Amino acid sequence: MANNISSFVPFLAILAILQIAAAVDYTVTNTAATTPGGVRFNNEIGVAYTTQTLTSATSFIWRTFQQNTDSDRKSVARVSVFIDDMDGVAYTSNDEIHVSARYIQGYSGNLRAEITGVLYHEMTHVWQWDGNRQAPGGLIEGIADYVRLKAGYAPSHWVQPGAGDRWDQGYDVTARFLDYCNGLRNGFVAELNNKMRNGYNNSYFVDLLGKTVDQLWAEYKTKYSTV
């Protein structure tokens, strides 16, 4: 009975987070509905699936960042997604996510999985702390891709662990490094994000892992150079 109760409590906690995440207002607008990419979005992804993904991404990000209460999180009442006729893949600004209909049109792989991963990345930008804009841009993008990685939506073209020229190179390179750091201290990324609520300093790595970020990067590269 004790085991049943102990497993039931985390389930209730996750259920509560999902309910709160669903309370955020999500809107999805296809401004490129008449373009080939806009048509493909409607046919293969759709507004309902996108809204469901936003809700799931929010709850996953809160769990990843160990943000269990309102005081731990940014105060965001609404997140809006726009499918736009634009170049690139996607970007986030002021709690608005803009996804490229041209990218959707040209993508040749599993489109739904790819856009789900893109939305997890962009939703991370909505919820993560950025050190009052003092944190390296590569770290911010790396954390967003780390969330995508842990959610299981890393595409096959990402670099393998150990790749890259510097720790804050960004995106998949930094995501792989952060995954290594989180392996050294479970919850590291959550704690790092929390520290970035009001500012940023490379010394946060020393505070959490006892080594400079350059030492950690060197050890990371050494580990995978022998794999």
GUVOSE-864387 format. One record per residue (C-alpha): chain; z, x, y; residue in three letters; residue number from 1. Coordinates in Angstrom, 2 decimals, decimal comma. Example, Ala and Ser with C-alpha at 12.3 -4.5 7.8 and 13.67 -1.06 7.14 Angstrom:
A 7,80 12,30 -4,50 ALA 1
A 7,14 13,67 -1,06 SER 2
This chain:
A 0,00 0,00 0,00 MET 1
A 0,86 2,83 2,42 ALA 2
A -2,57 4,39 1,93 ASN 3
A -4,26 1,07 2,59 ASN 4
A -2,31 0,62 5,82 ILE 5
A -3,03 4,18 7,01 SER 6
A -6,77 3,72 6,52 SER 7
A -6,70 0,29 8,15 PHE 8
A -5,17 1,55 11,40 VAL 9
A -8,06 3,96 12,28 PRO 10
A -10,48 1,14 11,47 PHE 11
A -8,72 -1,11 13,98 LEU 12
A -8,84 1,66 16,59 ALA 13
A -12,60 2,09 16,08 ILE 14
A -13,08 -1,68 16,22 LEU 15
A -11,17 -1,83 19,51 ALA 16
A -13,34 0,92 21,00 ILE 17
A -16,48 -0,92 19,91 LEU 18
A -15,26 -4,12 21,56 GLN 19
A -14,47 -2,29 24,81 ILE 20
A -17,82 -0,49 24,71 ALA 21
A -19,53 -3,85 24,31 ALA 22
A -17,72 -5,05 27,43 ALA 23
A -19,76 -2,61 29,51 VAL 24
A -22,79 -4,41 30,94 ASP 25
A -26,06 -2,96 29,60 TYR 26
A -29,45 -3,92 31,00 THR 27
A -32,87 -2,84 29,72 VAL 28
A -35,99 -3,27 31,83 THR 29
A -39,49 -2,33 30,74 ASN 30
A -41,25 -1,59 34,03 THR 31
A -44,26 -0,23 32,13 ALA 32
A -44,81 -3,26 29,91 ALA 33
A -48,58 -3,30 30,45 THR 34
A -49,08 0,39 29,59 THR 35
A -49,71 1,61 26,02 PRO 36
A -46,24 3,17 25,90 GLY 37
A -44,61 0,05 27,26 GLY 38
A -46,35 -2,07 24,65 VAL 39
A -45,27 0,33 21,92 ARG 40
A -41,68 0,16 23,17 PHE 41
A -41,71 -3,63 22,90 ASN 42
A -43,31 -3,57 19,46 ASN 43
A -41,37 -0,75 17,79 GLU 44
A -38,02 -0,53 19,63 ILE 45
A -37,35 -3,54 21,83 GLY 46
A -34,63 -4,60 24,23 VAL 47
A -32,20 -5,88 21,58 ALA 48
A -32,21 -2,65 19,60 TYR 49
A -31,89 -0,57 22,78 THR 50
A -28,88 -2,59 23,93 THR 51
A -27,26 -2,23 20,51 GLN 52
A -27,87 1,53 20,62 THR 53
A -26,28 1,84 24,06 LEU 54
A -23,16 0,07 22,81 THR 55
A -22,95 2,25 19,70 SER 56
A -23,60 5,41 21,70 ALA 57
A -20,84 4,60 24,16 THR 58
A -18,26 4,08 21,42 SER 59
A -19,38 7,25 19,62 PHE 60
A -19,17 9,32 22,82 ILE 61
A -15,69 8,03 23,58 TRP 62
A -14,55 8,95 20,06 ARG 63
A -16,21 12,37 20,27 THR 64
A -14,51 13,05 23,62 PHE 65
A -11,23 11,56 22,31 GLN 66
A -11,17 9,18 25,25 GLN 67
A -9,01 6,43 23,83 ASN 68
A -7,88 4,73 27,03 THR 69
A -9,50 3,58 30,26 ASP 70
A -7,70 6,33 32,18 SER 71
A -9,44 8,97 30,03 ASP 72
A -12,92 7,75 30,92 ARG 73
A -15,19 7,35 33,89 LYS 74
A -15,09 3,90 35,43 SER 75
A -18,58 2,59 34,67 VAL 76
A -19,14 -1,16 34,61 ALA 77
A -22,90 -1,20 34,06 ARG 78
A -25,51 1,08 32,52 VAL 79
A -29,16 0,27 33,17 SER 80
A -32,12 1,55 31,16 VAL 81
A -35,65 1,55 32,53 PHE 82
A -38,79 2,24 30,53 ILE 83
A -41,01 3,78 33,22 ASP 84
A -44,59 4,99 33,42 ASP 85
A -43,68 8,62 34,11 MET 86
A -44,02 12,13 32,73 ASP 87
A -41,29 13,97 30,82 GLY 88
A -38,92 12,40 28,31 VAL 89
A -35,93 10,88 30,11 ALA 90
A -33,37 11,47 32,84 TYR 91
A -30,12 9,91 34,01 THR 92
A -29,04 9,28 37,60 SER 93
A -26,25 7,07 38,95 ASN 94
A -25,62 5,34 35,62 ASP 95
A -29,34 4,61 35,26 GLU 96
A -31,33 5,98 32,33 ILE 97
A -35,07 6,31 32,78 HIS 98
A -37,20 6,80 29,66 VAL 99
A -40,85 7,78 29,75 SER 100
A -43,30 5,21 28,39 ALA 101
A -45,85 8,02 28,19 ARG 102
A -43,54 9,96 25,88 TYR 103
A -43,06 6,87 23,74 ILE 104
A -46,82 6,39 23,51 GLN 105
A -47,50 9,99 22,49 GLY 106
A -44,64 10,50 20,01 TYR 107
A -46,00 10,93 16,50 SER 108
A -42,81 11,00 14,42 GLY 109
A -40,12 8,41 13,72 ASN 110
A -40,11 6,79 17,16 LEU 111
A -36,99 4,69 16,74 ARG 112
A -34,91 7,65 15,54 ALA 113
A -36,23 9,83 18,38 GLU 114
A -35,50 7,31 21,13 ILE 115
A -32,09 6,63 19,61 THR 116
A -31,34 10,35 19,89 GLY 117
A -32,66 10,44 23,45 VAL 118
A -30,41 7,52 24,39 LEU 119
A -27,34 9,19 22,85 TYR 120
A -28,13 12,30 24,92 HIS 121
A -28,62 10,35 28,13 GLU 122
A -25,58 8,14 27,58 MET 123
A -23,50 11,30 27,27 THR 124
A -24,56 12,16 30,82 HIS 125
A -23,20 8,79 31,92 VAL 126
A -19,76 9,39 30,39 TRP 127
A -19,19 13,16 30,42 GLN 128
A -17,29 15,08 33,11 TRP 129
A -19,30 17,73 34,93 ASP 130
A -16,59 19,76 36,63 GLY 131
A -17,34 18,13 39,97 ASN 132
A -20,85 19,57 39,60 ARG 133
A -19,47 23,09 39,20 GLN 134
A -20,25 23,41 35,48 ALA 135
A -23,41 25,26 34,40 PRO 136
A -26,32 22,89 33,95 GLY 137
A -26,99 24,42 30,55 GLY 138
A -23,48 23,51 29,41 LEU 139
A -23,89 19,92 30,60 ILE 140
A -27,17 19,57 28,70 GLU 141
A -25,68 21,37 25,71 GLY 142
A -22,78 18,93 25,47 ILE 143
A -25,23 16,02 25,59 ALA 144
A -27,25 17,53 22,76 ASP 145
A -24,01 18,32 20,87 TYR 146
A -23,23 14,60 20,89 VAL 147
A -26,74 13,87 19,67 ARG 148
A -26,27 16,46 16,92 LEU 149
A -22,94 15,04 15,74 LYS 150
A -24,38 11,52 15,78 ALA 151
A -27,03 12,65 13,31 GLY 152
A -30,07 12,40 15,57 TYR 153
A -31,04 16,06 15,92 ALA 154
A -34,83 16,32 15,52 PRO 155
A -36,39 18,79 13,12 SER 156
A -37,87 20,93 15,90 HIS 157
A -34,46 21,99 17,23 TRP 158
A -33,50 25,65 16,91 VAL 159
A -31,35 26,70 13,99 GLN 160
A -27,74 27,92 14,45 PRO 161
A -27,62 31,42 15,93 GLY 162
A -30,81 31,08 17,97 ALA 163
A -31,04 31,57 21,72 GLY 164
A -30,63 34,23 24,38 ASP 165
A -27,43 33,10 26,10 ARG 166
A -24,64 30,61 25,54 TRP 167
A -25,52 28,40 28,51 ASP 168
A -29,24 28,30 27,79 GLN 169
A -28,82 24,57 27,38 GLY 170
A -29,91 21,75 25,11 TYR 171
A -30,14 22,58 21,38 ASP 172
A -29,23 26,26 21,84 VAL 173
A -25,95 25,45 23,56 THR 174
A -25,33 22,46 21,29 ALA 175
A -25,42 24,73 18,24 ARG 176
A -23,02 27,18 19,93 PHE 177
A -20,63 24,37 20,87 LEU 178
A -20,72 23,14 17,28 ASP 179
A -19,68 26,64 16,20 TYR 180
A -16,83 26,65 18,75 CYS 181
A -15,70 23,22 17,62 ASN 182
A -15,55 24,60 14,10 GLY 183
A -13,07 27,20 15,33 LEU 184
A -10,87 24,53 16,90 ARG 185
A -11,41 20,92 15,91 ASN 186
A -11,64 18,85 19,07 GLY 187
A -12,71 21,80 21,22 PHE 188
A -15,62 19,97 22,86 VAL 189
A -13,40 17,00 23,68 ALA 190
A -10,79 19,28 25,23 GLU 191
A -13,43 21,22 27,15 LEU 192
A -14,88 18,00 28,52 ASN 193
A -11,41 16,87 29,58 ASN 194
A -10,81 20,15 31,39 LYS 195
A -14,06 19,61 33,28 MET 196
A -12,77 16,41 34,86 ARG 197
A -11,89 18,10 38,14 ASN 198
A -13,61 21,48 38,07 GLY 199
A -14,99 24,22 35,90 TYR 200
A -14,27 27,83 35,00 ASN 201
A -15,43 30,01 32,12 ASN 202
A -11,75 30,72 31,49 SER 203
A -11,54 27,31 29,79 TYR 204
A -12,94 29,01 26,69 PHE 205
A -10,09 31,52 26,79 VAL 206
A -7,57 28,73 27,27 ASP 207
A -8,83 26,85 24,24 LEU 208
A -10,05 29,57 21,88 LEU 209
A -8,30 32,73 23,06 GLY 210
A -11,55 34,61 23,71 LYS 211
A -14,04 34,83 26,54 THR 212
A -17,22 32,84 26,20 VAL 213
A -19,17 36,10 26,03 ASP 214
A -17,02 37,29 23,11 GLN 215
A -17,52 33,98 21,35 LEU 216
A -21,27 34,10 21,91 TRP 217
A -21,46 37,65 20,53 ALA 218
A -19,47 36,67 17,43 GLU 219
A -21,63 33,56 16,99 TYR 220
A -24,81 35,64 17,13 LYS 221
A -23,37 38,18 14,69 THR 222
A -22,37 35,48 12,22 LYS 223
A -25,84 34,00 12,01 TYR 224
A -27,72 37,28 12,15 SER 225
A -26,43 37,99 8,66 THR 226
A -27,18 34,53 7,25 VAL 227
